[in-house]
Amino acid sequence: TTPRYSSALVTILVTDANDNSPVFLQEVYEFVISKPLLVNTPLFSVEAHDSDEGENARVSYSILDASNPNGVFVINGTSGAVRVSNNYGLPDEYLLMVRAEDGGGRCT
């Protein structure tokens, strides 16, 4: 028998490889806050950007639990805005660690 062949046009779409992690606009954010603080008081915002494209460039924010043991602060996962969640045991000085994660799971 004679071999038969056919051909087809194949289109390959190359998508973003999610090869970049989010980068904060500042390495350190320092703020002076006056006490007493009312619950839900907005304090400050952090901001990070990601050089990827599409969903991989979408940045979300979270506070690392170890740096917020009393749950004093909460962060808006979309905007990076930090506010007071409760005012129990608010120390005079606080080191808060915030994580930025892109839509592909890369984080800083």
LINQUI-V338175 format. One record per residue. RES is the residue in one letter. PSI is psi as a letter, one per 20 degrees, with the letter a starting at -180 (NA if undefined). OMEGA is omega in degrees with one decimal (none if undefined). D_FIRST is the distance of its C-alpha to the first C-alpha in whole Angstrom. Layout:
RES/PSI/OMEGA/D_FIRST ; RES/PSI/OMEGA/D_FIRST
This chain:
T/q/179.2/0 ; T/p/178.1/4 ; P/q/178.6/6 ; R/q/-179.4/9 ; Y/q/170.7/13 ; S/r/179.7/16 ; S/q/179.6/19 ; A/q/175.9/23 ; L/p/-179.0/26 ; V/p/177.5/28 ; T/p/178.9/32 ; I/p/177.0/34 ; L/p/178.7/37 ; V/p/179.6/39 ; T/r/-179.9/42 ; D/q/-176.0/46 ; A/i/-175.2/46 ; N/l/-177.7/49 ; D/j/179.9/50 ; N/p/173.4/54 ; S/q/175.6/57 ; P/q/178.7/59 ; V/p/177.3/62 ; F/q/179.1/66 ; L/h/176.6/68 ; Q/q/176.3/71 ; E/h/-178.9/71 ; V/p/174.1/74 ; Y/p/178.3/75 ; E/p/-178.2/79 ; F/q/171.8/81 ; V/p/-175.7/85 ; I/p/179.1/85 ; S/p/176.2/89 ; K/q/1.2/89 ; P/q/179.7/90 ; L/p/176.1/86 ; L/q/176.8/86 ; V/q/-177.8/83 ; N/j/175.7/80 ; T/p/174.7/81 ; P/p/-175.8/79 ; L/g/-176.3/79 ; F/r/175.9/77 ; S/q/171.2/73 ; V/q/-178.3/70 ; E/p/176.5/67 ; A/q/177.2/64 ; H/q/179.7/61 ; D/p/-176.3/58 ; S/i/177.0/56 ; D/a/-178.7/52 ; E/q/174.5/51 ; G/c/-178.0/51 ; E/h/179.7/51 ; N/i/180.0/51 ; A/i/-179.8/54 ; R/p/-176.9/56 ; V/p/172.8/59 ; S/q/-172.7/61 ; Y/q/173.5/64 ; S/q/176.4/66 ; I/p/176.7/69 ; L/p/-173.7/69 ; D/h/-177.5/70 ; A/h/-179.1/72 ; S/j/-175.0/74 ; N/l/-170.3/75 ; P/h/-180.0/76 ; N/j/-178.8/79 ; G/k/-176.9/76 ; V/h/-175.8/79 ; F/q/170.7/76 ; V/q/-179.1/73 ; I/q/172.8/71 ; N/o/-175.0/69 ; G/h/-178.8/65 ; T/g/-173.5/64 ; S/h/-176.2/67 ; G/j/179.8/68 ; A/p/-179.3/72 ; V/p/178.0/74 ; R/r/179.1/77 ; V/p/178.7/79 ; S/h/174.5/78 ; N/q/-177.3/81 ; N/k/178.1/84 ; Y/p/175.2/85 ; G/k/179.0/86 ; L/o/-178.0/85 ; P/r/179.1/86 ; D/h/179.5/88 ; E/q/-173.4/85 ; Y/p/174.1/81 ; L/o/-177.5/78 ; L/p/179.7/75 ; M/p/-178.0/71 ; V/p/179.0/69 ; R/p/173.0/65 ; A/p/-178.6/62 ; E/p/179.1/59 ; D/r/-176.3/56 ; G/i/178.7/53 ; G/j/176.3/51 ; G/j/176.7/53 ; R/q/-176.8/55 ; C/r/173.6/59 ; T/NA/none/62
